[in-house]
Amino acid sequence: MADERVRRRAIVSGSVQGVGFRWSTRAEAQRQGLSGFVSNRPDATVEVELEGPASAVSRLLAWLAVGPPSAAVADVDVTELPVAGDTRFDVR
């Protein structure tokens, strides 16, 4: 049985801007076959929306809790969203 397709929004806080977080997230999302986007927010957090198989989304959410080596993640706040049908992963 195939994984259910899900979408999640994660707001990542800590030292996550100016450290390559968005580009590393994009690379990880592409490795997992996920769609969505990542963007810096004015409050110094990073917003990530992920869509794809539930197991792959879970793996990327776990990766976000650590982030790339140059980041220092303090918290990841995750909310469920309706599936939107995105087909690619963008850096905004």
OpenMM code with the backbone's topology and positions (N, CA, C; nanometers):
from openmm import Vec3, app, unit

residues = "MET ALA ASP GLU ARG VAL ARG ARG ARG ALA ILE VAL SER GLY SER VAL GLN GLY VAL GLY PHE ARG TRP SER THR ARG ALA GLU ALA GLN ARG GLN GLY LEU SER GLY PHE VAL SER ASN ARG PRO ASP ALA THR VAL GLU VAL GLU LEU GLU GLY PRO ALA SER ALA VAL SER ARG LEU LEU ALA TRP LEU ALA VAL GLY PRO PRO SER ALA ALA VAL ALA ASP VAL ASP VAL THR GLU LEU PRO VAL ALA GLY ASP THR ARG PHE ASP VAL ARG".split()
positions = [
    Vec3(0.0842, -0.1191, 0.0000),
    Vec3(0.0000, 0.0000, 0.0000),
    Vec3(0.0880, 0.1246, 0.0000),
    Vec3(0.0584, 0.2171, -0.0882),
    Vec3(0.1390, 0.3390, -0.1000),
    Vec3(0.1114, 0.4328, 0.0173),
    Vec3(0.2127, 0.5131, 0.0477),
    Vec3(0.1988, 0.6164, 0.1503),
    Vec3(0.0898, 0.7158, 0.1122),
    Vec3(0.0133, 0.7567, 0.2099),
    Vec3(-0.0850, 0.8636, 0.1896),
    Vec3(-0.0111, 0.9945, 0.1600),
    Vec3(-0.0630, 1.0739, 0.0682),
    Vec3(-0.0039, 1.2035, 0.0366),
    Vec3(-0.0537, 1.3059, 0.1387),
    Vec3(0.0402, 1.3799, 0.1974),
    Vec3(0.0077, 1.4781, 0.3006),
    Vec3(0.0803, 1.6094, 0.2709),
    Vec3(0.0379, 1.7156, 0.3391),
    Vec3(0.1054, 1.8459, 0.3308),
    Vec3(0.1189, 1.9000, 0.4725),
    Vec3(0.2366, 1.9516, 0.5022),
    Vec3(0.2638, 2.0090, 0.6337),
    Vec3(0.3356, 2.1426, 0.6177),
    Vec3(0.3055, 2.2362, 0.7090),
    Vec3(0.3800, 2.3624, 0.7182),
    Vec3(0.4656, 2.3554, 0.8441),
    Vec3(0.5911, 2.3897, 0.8294),
    Vec3(0.6819, 2.3938, 0.9436),
    Vec3(0.7399, 2.5343, 0.9528),
    Vec3(0.7342, 2.5923, 1.0724),
    Vec3(0.8003, 2.7199, 1.0997),
    Vec3(0.9218, 2.6863, 1.1858),
    Vec3(1.0394, 2.7130, 1.1301),
    Vec3(1.1644, 2.6756, 1.1955),
    Vec3(1.2268, 2.8007, 1.2550),
    Vec3(1.2571, 2.7952, 1.3846),
    Vec3(1.3194, 2.9097, 1.4516),
    Vec3(1.4574, 2.8722, 1.5038),
    Vec3(1.5345, 2.9747, 1.5348),
    Vec3(1.6719, 2.9585, 1.5806),
    Vec3(1.7624, 3.0400, 1.4908),
    Vec3(1.8858, 2.9970, 1.4759),
    Vec3(1.9796, 3.0619, 1.3833),
    Vec3(1.9647, 2.9908, 1.2493),
    Vec3(1.8611, 3.0348, 1.1708),
    Vec3(1.8244, 2.9617, 1.0506),
    Vec3(1.8231, 3.0480, 0.9240),
    Vec3(1.8558, 3.1755, 0.9359),
    Vec3(1.8669, 3.2606, 0.8170),
    Vec3(2.0128, 3.2993, 0.7978),
    Vec3(2.0538, 3.3072, 0.6702),
    Vec3(2.1918, 3.3444, 0.6392),
    Vec3(2.2909, 3.2308, 0.6598),
    Vec3(2.2394, 3.1067, 0.6683),
    Vec3(2.3265, 2.9911, 0.6929),
    Vec3(2.3063, 2.8807, 0.5890),
    Vec3(2.2409, 2.9145, 0.4772),
    Vec3(2.2174, 2.8156, 0.3724),
    Vec3(2.1015, 2.7219, 0.4007),
    Vec3(2.0155, 2.7591, 0.4951),
    Vec3(1.9065, 2.6710, 0.5364),
    Vec3(1.8092, 2.6427, 0.4224),
    Vec3(1.7700, 2.7476, 0.3482),
    Vec3(1.6720, 2.7271, 0.2412),
    Vec3(1.7252, 2.6338, 0.1327),
    Vec3(1.8493, 2.6554, 0.0922),
    Vec3(1.9052, 2.5742, -0.0169),
    Vec3(1.9288, 2.4307, 0.0281),
    Vec3(1.9701, 2.4120, 0.1521),
    Vec3(1.9870, 2.2765, 0.2054),
    Vec3(1.8523, 2.2061, 0.2168),
    Vec3(1.7492, 2.2811, 0.2586),
    Vec3(1.6150, 2.2235, 0.2687),
    Vec3(1.5653, 2.1813, 0.1314),
    Vec3(1.5876, 2.2655, 0.0308),
    Vec3(1.5463, 2.2314, -0.1060),
    Vec3(1.6141, 2.1023, -0.1519),
    Vec3(1.7444, 2.0902, -0.1266),
    Vec3(1.8182, 1.9700, -0.1676),
    Vec3(1.7626, 1.8461, -0.0976),
    Vec3(1.7338, 1.8579, 0.0321),
    Vec3(1.6776, 1.7447, 0.1071),
    Vec3(1.5383, 1.7093, 0.0559),
    Vec3(1.4571, 1.8102, 0.0281),
    Vec3(1.3214, 1.7858, -0.0221),
    Vec3(1.3270, 1.7144, -0.1569),
    Vec3(1.4167, 1.7568, -0.2430),
    Vec3(1.4298, 1.6926, -0.3732),
    Vec3(1.4772, 1.5485, -0.3585),
    Vec3(1.5681, 1.5225, -0.2649),
    Vec3(1.6133, 1.3847, -0.2388),
    Vec3(1.4973, 1.2959, -0.1946),
    Vec3(1.4046, 1.3547, -0.1193),
    Vec3(1.2895, 1.2783, -0.0686),
    Vec3(1.1734, 1.2745, -0.1680),
    Vec3(1.1855, 1.3479, -0.2799),
    Vec3(1.0793, 1.3505, -0.3800),
    Vec3(0.9594, 1.4342, -0.3388),
    Vec3(0.9830, 1.5377, -0.2587),
    Vec3(0.8751, 1.6212, -0.2069),
    Vec3(0.8574, 1.7484, -0.2885),
    Vec3(0.7378, 1.8051, -0.2825),
    Vec3(0.7103, 1.9341, -0.3438),
    Vec3(0.6771, 2.0342, -0.2335),
    Vec3(0.6663, 2.1621, -0.2730),
    Vec3(0.6352, 2.2672, -0.1773),
    Vec3(0.7286, 2.3845, -0.1940),
    Vec3(0.7614, 2.4490, -0.0814),
    Vec3(0.8518, 2.5642, -0.0873),
    Vec3(0.9178, 2.5881, 0.0473),
    Vec3(1.0217, 2.6701, 0.0450),
    Vec3(1.0885, 2.7179, 0.1657),
    Vec3(1.1134, 2.8664, 0.1474),
    Vec3(1.0914, 2.9453, 0.2538),
    Vec3(1.1158, 3.0891, 0.2441),
    Vec3(1.1540, 3.1465, 0.3800),
    Vec3(1.2347, 3.2528, 0.3744),
    Vec3(1.2658, 3.3284, 0.4949),
    Vec3(1.1463, 3.4161, 0.5290),
    Vec3(1.1203, 3.4326, 0.6588),
    Vec3(1.0120, 3.5194, 0.7046),
    Vec3(1.0722, 3.6412, 0.7731),
    Vec3(0.9979, 3.7524, 0.7757),
    Vec3(1.0511, 3.8756, 0.8356),
    Vec3(1.0889, 3.8628, 0.9832),
    Vec3(1.0317, 3.7658, 1.0544),
    Vec3(1.0613, 3.7485, 1.1979),
    Vec3(1.1841, 3.6604, 1.2226),
    Vec3(1.2661, 3.6374, 1.1185),
    Vec3(1.3914, 3.5601, 1.1265),
    Vec3(1.3694, 3.4093, 1.1362),
    Vec3(1.2462, 3.3636, 1.1121),
    Vec3(1.2201, 3.2207, 1.1041),
    Vec3(1.2203, 3.1796, 0.9568),
    Vec3(1.2143, 3.0495, 0.9340),
    Vec3(1.2038, 2.9948, 0.7988),
    Vec3(1.0735, 2.9161, 0.7918),
    Vec3(0.9958, 2.9406, 0.6857),
    Vec3(0.8712, 2.8685, 0.6629),
    Vec3(0.8956, 2.7628, 0.5562),
    Vec3(0.8487, 2.6415, 0.5830),
    Vec3(0.8628, 2.5313, 0.4884),
    Vec3(0.7257, 2.4666, 0.4710),
    Vec3(0.6818, 2.4500, 0.3466),
    Vec3(0.5636, 2.3690, 0.3187),
    Vec3(0.6089, 2.2487, 0.2386),
    Vec3(0.5713, 2.1317, 0.2863),
    Vec3(0.6126, 2.0045, 0.2266),
    Vec3(0.4907, 1.9253, 0.1863),
    Vec3(0.4966, 1.8655, 0.0687),
    Vec3(0.3888, 1.7797, 0.0239),
    Vec3(0.4467, 1.6550, -0.0411),
    Vec3(0.3885, 1.5408, -0.0069),
    Vec3(0.4327, 1.4155, -0.0646),
    Vec3(0.3912, 1.2998, 0.0236),
    Vec3(0.4502, 1.1828, 0.0022),
    Vec3(0.4181, 1.0658, 0.0848),
    Vec3(0.4453, 1.0947, 0.2327),
    Vec3(0.3546, 1.0507, 0.3184),
    Vec3(0.3651, 1.0790, 0.4618),
    Vec3(0.5007, 1.0408, 0.5197),
    Vec3(0.5562, 0.9278, 0.4794),
    Vec3(0.6850, 0.8845, 0.5360),
    Vec3(0.7973, 0.9783, 0.4952),
    Vec3(0.7965, 1.0270, 0.3704),
    Vec3(0.9006, 1.1197, 0.3246),
    Vec3(0.8854, 1.2549, 0.3928),
    Vec3(0.7607, 1.3010, 0.4111),
    Vec3(0.7377, 1.4272, 0.4829),
    Vec3(0.7890, 1.4146, 0.6255),
    Vec3(0.7625, 1.3022, 0.6902),
    Vec3(0.8118, 1.2804, 0.8277),
    Vec3(0.9637, 1.2833, 0.8339),
    Vec3(1.0297, 1.2215, 0.7359),
    Vec3(1.1773, 1.2231, 0.7340),
    Vec3(1.2298, 1.3656, 0.7205),
    Vec3(1.1680, 1.4459, 0.6339),
    Vec3(1.2169, 1.5830, 0.6168),
    Vec3(1.1862, 1.6682, 0.7390),
    Vec3(1.0730, 1.6457, 0.8029),
    Vec3(1.0446, 1.7190, 0.9267),
    Vec3(1.1488, 1.6860, 1.0336),
    Vec3(1.1902, 1.5614, 1.0410),
    Vec3(1.2959, 1.5236, 1.1357),
    Vec3(1.4271, 1.5921, 1.0995),
    Vec3(1.4571, 1.6016, 0.9694),
    Vec3(1.5787, 1.6702, 0.9246),
    Vec3(1.5731, 1.8184, 0.9622),
    Vec3(1.4547, 1.8810, 0.9481),
    Vec3(1.4408, 2.0230, 0.9822),
    Vec3(1.4740, 2.0512, 1.1278),
    Vec3(1.4508, 1.9554, 1.2160),
    Vec3(1.4799, 1.9741, 1.3586),
    Vec3(1.6288, 1.9886, 1.3844),
    Vec3(1.7106, 1.9460, 1.2885),
    Vec3(1.8563, 1.9576, 1.3003),
    Vec3(1.9082, 2.0621, 1.2018),
    Vec3(1.8621, 2.0536, 1.0768),
    Vec3(1.9035, 2.1477, 0.9729),
    Vec3(2.0451, 2.1217, 0.9252),
    Vec3(2.0949, 2.2107, 0.8390),
    Vec3(2.2317, 2.1960, 0.7902),
    Vec3(2.3322, 2.2259, 0.9014),
    Vec3(2.4575, 2.1850, 0.8832),
    Vec3(2.5584, 2.2025, 0.9895),
    Vec3(2.5750, 2.3465, 1.0373),
    Vec3(2.5528, 2.4458, 0.9514),
    Vec3(2.5733, 2.5854, 0.9887),
    Vec3(2.4558, 2.6447, 1.0660),
    Vec3(2.3448, 2.5742, 1.0748),
    Vec3(2.2254, 2.6240, 1.1442),
    Vec3(2.2230, 2.5791, 1.2897),
    Vec3(2.1450, 2.6503, 1.3698),
    Vec3(2.1183, 2.6113, 1.5086),
    Vec3(1.9664, 2.6200, 1.5271),
    Vec3(1.8977, 2.5073, 1.5090),
    Vec3(1.7520, 2.5050, 1.5166),
    Vec3(1.7085, 2.5035, 1.6627),
    Vec3(1.6186, 2.5967, 1.6979),
    Vec3(1.5651, 2.6021, 1.8335),
    Vec3(1.4304, 2.5309, 1.8433),
    Vec3(1.3468, 2.5428, 1.7369),
    Vec3(1.2130, 2.4847, 1.7424),
    Vec3(1.1584, 2.4663, 1.6011),
    Vec3(1.0721, 2.3669, 1.5856),
    Vec3(0.9997, 2.3443, 1.4606),
    Vec3(0.8522, 2.3287, 1.4972),
    Vec3(0.7700, 2.4236, 1.4529),
    Vec3(0.6258, 2.4202, 1.4789),
    Vec3(0.5564, 2.3701, 1.3529),
    Vec3(0.4897, 2.2546, 1.3611),
    Vec3(0.4313, 2.1891, 1.2440),
    Vec3(0.2796, 2.1939, 1.2500),
    Vec3(0.2175, 2.2283, 1.1365),
    Vec3(0.0720, 2.2231, 1.1243),
    Vec3(0.0349, 2.1457, 0.9978),
    Vec3(-0.0819, 2.0815, 1.0010),
    Vec3(-0.1318, 2.0077, 0.8854),
    Vec3(-0.2029, 2.1043, 0.7911),
    Vec3(-0.1880, 2.0793, 0.6611),
    Vec3(-0.2549, 2.1578, 0.5580),
    Vec3(-0.3208, 2.0628, 0.4589),
    Vec3(-0.4192, 2.1122, 0.3836),
    Vec3(-0.4754, 2.0280, 0.2780),
    Vec3(-0.3746, 2.0109, 0.1648),
    Vec3(-0.3768, 1.8967, 0.1020),
    Vec3(-0.2886, 1.8699, -0.0120),
    Vec3(-0.3226, 1.9687, -0.1234),
    Vec3(-0.2193, 2.0301, -0.1826),
    Vec3(-0.2398, 2.1324, -0.2855),
    Vec3(-0.2060, 2.0837, -0.4257),
    Vec3(-0.1337, 1.9722, -0.4366),
    Vec3(-0.0999, 1.9191, -0.5678),
    Vec3(0.0230, 1.9808, -0.6316),
    Vec3(0.1084, 2.0441, -0.5517),
    Vec3(0.2334, 2.1002, -0.6053),
    Vec3(0.3152, 1.9903, -0.6727),
    Vec3(0.3935, 2.0295, -0.7725),
    Vec3(0.4751, 1.9317, -0.8442),
    Vec3(0.6238, 1.9614, -0.8351),
    Vec3(0.6621, 2.0712, -0.7704),
    Vec3(0.8047, 2.1029, -0.7561),
    Vec3(0.8300, 2.1681, -0.6216),
    Vec3(0.9576, 2.1825, -0.5887),
    Vec3(0.9947, 2.2445, -0.4619),
    Vec3(1.0723, 2.3722, -0.4924),
    Vec3(1.0235, 2.4848, -0.4422),
    Vec3(1.0814, 2.6165, -0.4721),
    Vec3(1.1461, 2.6798, -0.3506),
    Vec3(1.2484, 2.7606, -0.3777),
    Vec3(1.3041, 2.8507, -0.2765),
    Vec3(1.2461, 2.9871, -0.3062),
    Vec3(1.1825, 3.0463, -0.2071),
    Vec3(1.1202, 3.1787, -0.2263),
    Vec3(1.1934, 3.2835, -0.1477),
] * unit.nanometer
topology = app.Topology()
chain = topology.addChain("A")
for resn in residues:
    res = topology.addResidue(resn, chain)
    for name in ("N", "CA", "C"):
        topology.addAtom(name, app.Element.getBySymbol(name[0]), res)
